[in-house]
Structure formats: C-alpha cells, structure tokens
Amino acid sequence: MPASMLPPRGEGVVGDRAIQQTLERAWPADLPAGDERQLLAAGRALLRADATGIGRGRWPEVFPGSGRGLAPAFSAVRFRVQAAIARRGGRPDRAVVHLVWAGADRGGTYSDGRITDLHFTRTASTKGASTWVPQPRT
C-alpha cells in the first residue's frame, strides 16, 4: 500500500475507513461472500485471542498449552482491528486474512498500523459442508 493513500499514524478510529478502502483496492475480492464473512469473523477472533489471550481455548491446535497462564502481550481494552480482508491463498482450499490493527502492549505503548496475516485451509466435513481451519503460525 502506498503510504500516501493511508491516513497518518495515530489518527485513531477516524483513519480506519481509509485503511479498509486501501486494502480493498489493493486486493480485489476473490472469494464467495459467505466464505469471506466466515474468514473475517474467524480472523478477527483469532487475532484477538493471539494478542489479548481472550478466547485461545477455541483454537487448541493454534494455541497448544494456552491454559498454562501465559500472559497476553496486548491489553484487551486497548485493542481493535482497524481493517481486514480475506482473499484466496494461492489454491482453492487456502485463504489468507490480512488484518491491520492497533493495540497497547504490556508496557502501555500504544501503536496502530500493525499488520498480521492469518492463513486458513478449507476442510470438508462428512456432511458435505466445509469450514475454514486456521493454520498454526510458524
């Protein structure tokens, strides 16, 4: 994304719409709307769990041993997703959720414009439905 298209850092919630629009222009939609909605919801929740510790139990394969009292890296109170898109991940059964987010770390330092990509693989159930499963970060 060209820096000239983005709002200045620290602009807060006011700049989030411009970031979302820039992401959408840079990577045109290429997934069915239902898949995109499912991936965005999962991606936002997974990022929140990773950053704040809230909800890690939902993904034991991504956060093994998360019940051992691991301190979260970011404050749940000062965390927000600024923008997010879900796109194909190179193959029909792969997708990536691009997230731009803001948060305050344990030391209280707040910054926005953080970028995270989360990868998902589509799996089929025995009933013919499919779901998107997050892949552990390496």
MARVO-882195 format. One line per 10 residues: number of its first residue (from 0); for each residue y, z, x of N, C-alpha, C, CB. Coordinates in nm, 2 decimals. Each point is the difference from the previous one (the first is absolute). Glycine has a CB too. Example, Ala and Ser with C-alpha at 12.3 -4.5 7.8 and 13.67 -1.06 7.14 Angstrom:
// MARVO-882195
0	-0.57/0.78/1.32/0.12/0.00/-0.09/0.12/0.00/0.09/-0.12/0.12/-0.19  0.23/-0.19/0.15/0.11/0.00/0.09/0.11/0.08/-0.08/-0.06/-0.22/0.12;
//
This chain:
// MARVO-882195
0	-0.12/0.00/0.08/0.12/0.00/-0.08/0.12/0.00/0.09/-0.12/0.12/-0.18  0.21/-0.21/0.16/0.12/0.00/0.08/0.09/0.12/-0.04/0.00/-0.25/0.01  0.05/0.32/0.10/0.08/0.12/-0.02/0.12/-0.02/-0.09/-0.08/0.07/0.22  0.13/-0.19/-0.22/0.13/-0.03/-0.08/-0.03/0.01/-0.15/0.08/-0.15/0.19  -0.21/0.13/-0.23/-0.03/0.00/-0.14/-0.03/0.14/-0.05/-0.09/-0.22/0.03  0.08/0.32/0.06/-0.03/0.14/-0.04/0.12/0.08/-0.01/-0.22/-0.02/0.11  0.22/0.13/-0.20/0.11/0.09/0.00/0.00/0.08/0.12/-0.01/0.01/-0.25  0.13/0.05/0.28/0.00/0.09/0.12/-0.09/0.12/-0.01/0.24/-0.07/0.03  -0.30/0.11/0.08/-0.08/0.12/0.00/0.08/0.12/-0.06/-0.14/-0.09/0.20  0.07/0.17/-0.27/0.06/0.12/-0.05/0.08/-0.02/-0.13/0.02/0.08/0.23;
10	-0.03/-0.20/-0.29/0.07/-0.03/-0.12/-0.06/0.08/-0.12/0.06/-0.23/0.09  -0.19/0.27/-0.08/-0.06/0.07/-0.10/-0.06/-0.09/-0.11/0.15/0.19/0.05  -0.17/-0.13/-0.17/-0.06/-0.07/-0.11/0.07/-0.13/-0.04/-0.08/0.23/-0.08  0.21/-0.23/0.10/0.08/-0.12/-0.03/-0.05/-0.12/0.07/0.20/0.15/-0.03  -0.25/-0.14/0.15/-0.04/-0.11/0.08/-0.15/-0.05/-0.03/0.16/0.08/0.17  -0.23/0.00/-0.25/-0.14/-0.02/-0.02/-0.03/-0.14/-0.07/-0.04/0.25/-0.01  0.13/-0.28/-0.08/-0.02/-0.13/-0.08/0.01/-0.12/0.10/0.09/0.11/-0.21  0.01/-0.10/0.30/0.02/-0.11/0.09/-0.12/-0.02/0.10/0.25/0.04/-0.01  -0.31/0.08/0.04/-0.12/-0.01/0.09/-0.12/-0.06/-0.08/0.08/0.20/0.13  -0.09/-0.16/-0.26/-0.11/-0.06/-0.08/0.02/-0.15/-0.02/-0.02/0.22/-0.12;
20	0.14/-0.26/0.10/0.03/-0.14/-0.02/-0.03/-0.08/0.13/0.17/0.05/-0.18  -0.13/0.01/0.29/-0.03/-0.07/0.13/-0.15/-0.02/0.03/0.22/0.10/0.08  -0.29/0.01/-0.11/-0.15/-0.01/0.01/-0.06/-0.11/-0.08/-0.01/0.24/0.05  0.06/-0.25/-0.18/-0.06/-0.10/-0.09/0.04/-0.14/0.04/0.02/0.17/-0.18  0.10/-0.19/0.23/0.04/-0.13/0.05/-0.08/-0.04/0.13/0.23/0.03/-0.10  -0.25/0.07/0.19/-0.07/-0.03/0.12/-0.15/-0.03/-0.02/0.16/0.15/0.12  -0.22/-0.09/-0.22/-0.14/-0.02/-0.02/-0.02/-0.03/-0.15/-0.07/0.15/0.19  0.07/-0.27/-0.23/-0.02/-0.04/-0.14/-0.13/0.06/-0.06/0.14/-0.21/0.03  -0.14/0.25/-0.15/-0.12/0.05/-0.07/-0.12/-0.10/0.01/0.15/0.14/-0.15  -0.27/-0.08/0.18/-0.12/-0.09/0.01/-0.12/0.07/-0.06/0.10/-0.11/0.20;
30	-0.08/0.21/-0.28/-0.11/0.08/-0.06/0.02/-0.01/-0.15/-0.03/0.15/0.20  -0.08/-0.14/-0.28/0.02/0.02/-0.14/0.08/0.12/-0.03/-0.22/-0.12/-0.04  0.30/0.12/-0.07/0.08/0.12/-0.03/-0.07/0.13/-0.01/0.15/-0.16/-0.12  -0.27/0.15/0.06/-0.08/0.13/-0.02/-0.05/0.05/0.13/-0.07/-0.08/-0.22  0.03/0.00/0.31/-0.04/0.04/0.14/0.12/0.06/0.07/-0.18/-0.17/0.01  0.29/0.10/-0.02/0.12/0.05/0.07/0.04/0.14/-0.05/0.08/-0.24/0.03  -0.08/0.26/-0.16/0.04/0.13/-0.06/-0.10/0.11/0.05/0.10/-0.11/-0.21  -0.23/0.08/0.21/-0.10/0.10/0.04/0.02/0.03/0.15/-0.16/-0.09/-0.17  0.18/-0.01/0.25/0.02/0.02/0.14/0.13/0.08/0.03/-0.12/-0.21/0.05  0.23/0.18/-0.12/0.12/0.07/0.02/-0.01/0.15/-0.03/0.13/-0.21/-0.05;
40	-0.20/0.24/-0.07/-0.02/0.14/-0.04/-0.08/0.07/0.11/0.02/-0.06/-0.25  -0.13/0.00/0.29/-0.09/0.06/0.10/0.08/0.02/0.13/-0.20/-0.10/-0.11  0.27/-0.01/0.15/0.07/0.01/0.13/0.11/0.11/0.01/-0.04/-0.24/0.02  0.11/0.25/-0.13/0.10/0.11/-0.01/-0.06/0.14/0.01/0.15/-0.16/-0.14  -0.26/0.17/0.06/-0.07/0.13/0.00/-0.06/0.03/0.13/-0.04/-0.02/-0.24  -0.02/-0.08/0.30/-0.07/0.02/0.13/0.11/0.04/0.11/-0.18/-0.17/-0.07  0.29/0.10/0.07/0.11/0.03/0.10/0.05/0.14/-0.02/0.06/-0.24/0.01  -0.04/0.28/-0.14/0.04/0.14/-0.03/-0.10/0.10/0.06/0.13/-0.08/-0.21  -0.26/0.05/0.18/-0.10/0.09/0.05/0.00/0.01/0.15/-0.14/-0.05/-0.20  0.15/-0.06/0.27/0.00/-0.01/0.14/0.12/0.08/0.06/-0.11/-0.22/-0.01;
50	0.23/0.20/-0.05/0.12/0.05/0.06/0.02/0.15/-0.04/0.10/-0.22/-0.01  -0.13/0.26/-0.11/0.03/0.13/-0.05/-0.12/0.09/-0.02/0.19/-0.10/-0.11  -0.31/0.04/0.12/-0.12/0.08/-0.02/-0.04/0.01/-0.15/0.05/0.13/0.20  0.04/-0.16/-0.29/-0.03/0.01/-0.15/-0.10/-0.11/-0.04/0.23/0.11/-0.04  -0.34/-0.07/-0.01/-0.10/-0.10/-0.05/-0.10/-0.06/0.10/0.17/-0.05/-0.16  -0.18/0.11/0.27/-0.09/-0.05/0.10/-0.15/0.00/-0.04/0.16/0.07/0.17  -0.19/0.03/-0.26/-0.14/0.02/-0.05/-0.04/-0.12/-0.08/0.03/0.24/0.00  0.06/-0.32/-0.05/-0.04/-0.12/-0.08/-0.06/-0.11/0.09/0.19/0.05/-0.15  -0.17/-0.05/0.28/-0.05/-0.10/0.09/-0.07/0.07/0.12/0.18/-0.16/-0.07  -0.30/0.22/0.05/-0.07/0.07/0.11/-0.04/-0.10/0.11/-0.08/0.17/-0.16;
60	0.06/-0.30/0.13/-0.03/-0.10/0.10/0.11/-0.03/0.09/-0.17/-0.09/-0.16  0.29/0.11/0.11/0.12/-0.03/0.08/0.05/0.13/0.07/0.07/-0.18/-0.16  -0.09/0.29/0.10/0.04/0.13/0.06/-0.11/0.09/0.01/0.22/-0.03/-0.10  -0.32/0.00/0.19/-0.12/0.09/0.01/0.05/0.14/0.06/-0.15/-0.20/0.04  0.09/0.30/-0.10/0.03/0.14/0.05/0.14/0.04/-0.04/-0.15/-0.04/0.18  0.21/-0.02/-0.28/0.14/0.04/-0.03/0.02/0.14/-0.06/0.04/-0.24/-0.04  -0.15/0.30/0.00/0.01/0.13/-0.05/0.01/0.11/0.10/-0.13/-0.08/-0.19  0.14/0.04/0.32/0.01/0.10/0.11/0.14/0.06/0.03/-0.20/-0.12/0.09  0.29/0.11/-0.19/0.13/0.06/0.02/0.09/-0.08/0.09/-0.11/0.22/-0.04  0.09/-0.35/0.05/0.09/-0.08/0.08/0.14/0.00/-0.05/-0.20/-0.14/0.06;
70	0.30/0.17/0.01/0.14/0.01/-0.04/0.05/-0.15/-0.02/0.04/0.22/0.12  0.03/-0.24/-0.24/0.05/-0.13/-0.02/0.12/-0.03/0.10/-0.07/0.01/-0.25  0.08/-0.14/0.28/0.11/-0.04/0.09/0.13/-0.01/-0.06/-0.17/-0.12/0.13  0.18/0.10/-0.27/0.12/-0.02/-0.07/0.01/0.09/-0.12/0.01/-0.24/0.08  0.12/0.27/-0.12/0.02/0.08/-0.11/-0.02/-0.08/-0.13/0.17/0.14/0.13  -0.24/-0.08/-0.23/-0.02/-0.07/-0.12/0.13/-0.01/-0.08/-0.24/0.09/-0.01  0.33/0.01/0.03/0.13/0.00/-0.07/0.09/-0.12/0.04/-0.03/0.25/-0.03  0.02/-0.27/0.16/0.09/-0.11/0.06/-0.08/-0.12/0.04/0.16/0.18/0.08  -0.24/-0.23/-0.17/-0.08/-0.12/0.03/0.02/-0.10/-0.12/-0.17/0.14/0.14  0.19/-0.26/-0.11/0.01/-0.11/-0.10/-0.04/-0.13/0.06/0.18/0.13/-0.13;
80	-0.24/-0.21/0.04/-0.03/-0.14/0.04/0.13/-0.08/-0.04/-0.26/0.03/-0.04  0.31/-0.10/0.13/0.12/-0.08/-0.02/-0.03/-0.14/-0.06/0.11/0.12/0.19  -0.22/-0.17/-0.15/-0.04/-0.14/-0.05/-0.15/-0.02/0.04/0.24/-0.09/0.03  -0.30/0.01/-0.11/-0.14/-0.03/0.02/-0.04/-0.13/-0.06/-0.05/0.24/0.01  -0.04/-0.31/0.07/-0.06/-0.13/-0.06/-0.15/0.00/0.04/0.22/-0.12/0.02  -0.30/0.06/-0.10/-0.14/-0.02/0.04/-0.03/-0.15/0.01/-0.07/0.21/-0.12  0.00/-0.25/0.22/-0.02/-0.14/0.03/-0.15/-0.02/0.05/0.25/-0.04/0.05  -0.29/-0.08/-0.05/-0.14/-0.03/0.05/-0.01/0.03/0.14/-0.02/-0.19/-0.16  -0.09/0.23/0.21/-0.02/0.04/0.13/-0.08/-0.10/0.09/0.01/0.23/-0.08  0.01/-0.36/0.05/-0.07/-0.10/0.08/-0.13/-0.05/-0.06/0.10/0.10/0.19;
90	-0.16/-0.02/-0.28/-0.13/-0.04/-0.07/0.02/0.04/-0.14/-0.14/0.02/0.21  0.06/-0.08/-0.30/0.02/0.03/-0.15/-0.04/0.15/-0.03/-0.05/-0.24/-0.05  -0.04/0.30/0.14/-0.04/0.14/-0.03/0.08/0.10/0.08/-0.22/-0.09/-0.05  0.33/0.05/0.11/0.09/0.09/0.08/0.14/-0.01/-0.05/-0.15/-0.03/0.20  0.22/0.14/-0.19/0.14/0.01/-0.04/0.07/0.10/0.10/-0.05/-0.06/-0.25  0.18/0.05/0.26/0.08/0.09/0.07/0.12/0.04/-0.08/-0.07/-0.10/0.22  0.10/0.23/-0.22/0.12/0.05/-0.07/0.10/0.04/0.11/-0.14/0.09/-0.20  0.25/-0.16/0.19/0.11/0.02/0.09/0.10/0.10/-0.07/-0.02/-0.23/0.11  0.04/0.35/-0.04/0.09/0.10/-0.05/0.11/0.03/0.09/-0.19/0.10/-0.13  0.31/-0.08/0.08/0.12/0.04/0.07/0.03/0.14/-0.06/0.09/-0.24/0.06;
100	-0.08/0.34/0.02/0.02/0.13/-0.06/0.09/0.09/0.08/-0.22/-0.02/-0.09  0.26/0.13/0.03/0.09/0.10/0.06/-0.06/0.14/-0.01/0.20/-0.15/-0.05  -0.17/0.23/0.15/-0.05/0.14/-0.01/0.06/0.09/0.11/-0.21/-0.09/-0.10  0.19/0.22/0.08/0.04/0.10/0.09/-0.12/0.06/0.07/0.21/0.06/-0.13  -0.22/-0.07/0.26/-0.11/0.06/0.07/0.00/0.15/0.01/-0.01/-0.21/0.14  -0.09/0.27/-0.08/-0.01/0.15/0.00/0.12/0.06/0.07/-0.24/-0.02/0.01  0.31/-0.05/0.08/0.12/0.05/0.06/0.12/-0.01/-0.08/-0.11/-0.05/0.22  0.10/-0.02/-0.33/0.12/-0.02/-0.09/0.07/-0.13/0.02/0.02/0.25/0.00  -0.06/-0.33/0.10/0.07/-0.12/0.03/-0.04/-0.11/-0.11/0.00/0.05/0.25  0.10/-0.09/-0.32/-0.02/-0.10/-0.11/0.04/-0.14/0.06/0.05/0.18/-0.18;
110	-0.14/-0.27/0.14/0.03/-0.14/0.04/-0.06/-0.09/-0.11/0.01/0.05/0.25  0.06/-0.17/-0.27/-0.05/-0.10/-0.09/-0.04/-0.12/0.08/0.15/0.09/-0.19  -0.20/-0.19/0.11/-0.04/-0.12/0.07/-0.13/0.00/0.07/0.23/-0.05/0.02  -0.31/0.16/-0.04/-0.13/0.01/0.06/-0.09/-0.11/-0.06/0.03/0.25/0.05  -0.12/-0.31/0.03/-0.09/-0.11/-0.05/-0.14/0.04/0.02/0.18/-0.17/0.05  -0.26/0.15/-0.16/-0.14/0.03/0.01/-0.08/-0.12/-0.07/0.04/0.25/0.01  -0.14/-0.30/0.05/-0.09/-0.10/-0.07/-0.13/0.07/-0.02/0.11/-0.20/0.11  -0.16/0.20/-0.23/-0.13/0.05/-0.04/-0.09/-0.11/-0.04/0.10/0.22/-0.07  -0.22/-0.22/0.12/-0.10/-0.11/-0.03/-0.10/0.04/-0.10/0.04/-0.09/0.23  -0.08/0.00/-0.32/-0.10/0.02/-0.10/-0.10/-0.11/-0.01/0.17/0.12/-0.13;
120	-0.29/-0.09/0.09/-0.11/-0.09/-0.02/-0.04/0.01/-0.14/-0.08/0.01/0.24  0.05/-0.13/-0.30/-0.05/0.00/-0.14/-0.15/0.02/0.00/0.19/-0.16/-0.07  -0.23/0.25/-0.02/-0.15/0.02/-0.01/-0.03/-0.02/-0.15/-0.01/0.16/0.20  -0.11/-0.22/-0.22/-0.05/-0.02/-0.14/-0.09/0.11/-0.04/0.02/-0.25/0.03  0.00/0.29/-0.16/-0.10/0.11/-0.05/-0.11/-0.07/-0.06/0.19/0.16/-0.04  -0.29/-0.08/0.00/-0.12/-0.06/-0.07/0.03/-0.05/-0.14/-0.14/0.16/0.13  0.25/-0.13/-0.18/0.04/-0.04/-0.14/0.09/-0.13/0.01/-0.01/0.24/-0.08  0.03/-0.29/0.20/0.08/-0.12/0.02/0.15/0.02/0.02/-0.17/-0.11/-0.14  0.21/0.23/0.12/0.15/0.03/0.03/0.01/0.01/0.15/0.03/0.12/-0.23  0.09/-0.13/0.27/0.03/0.02/0.14/0.11/0.10/0.02/-0.07/-0.24/0.05;
130	0.07/0.30/0.07/0.10/0.10/0.03/0.04/-0.03/0.14/-0.09/0.17/-0.16  0.21/-0.12/0.20/0.05/-0.01/0.13/-0.02/0.13/0.07/0.18/-0.17/-0.07  -0.24/0.17/0.19/-0.04/0.12/0.07/0.09/0.00/0.13/-0.24/0.00/-0.09  0.31/0.11/0.12/0.08/0.01/0.12/-0.09/0.00/0.12/0.18/0.12/-0.12  -0.14/-0.18/0.23/-0.07/0.00/0.12/0.06/0.11/0.10/-0.05/-0.25/-0.03  -0.03/0.32/0.09/0.05/0.10/0.10/0.09/-0.06/0.10/-0.21/0.14/-0.03  0.32/-0.07/0.06/0.09/-0.05/0.10/-0.06/0.02/0.14/0.20/0.06/-0.15  -0.18/-0.16/0.23/-0.06/0.01/0.14/0.11/0.02/0.10/-0.19/-0.14/-0.07;
//
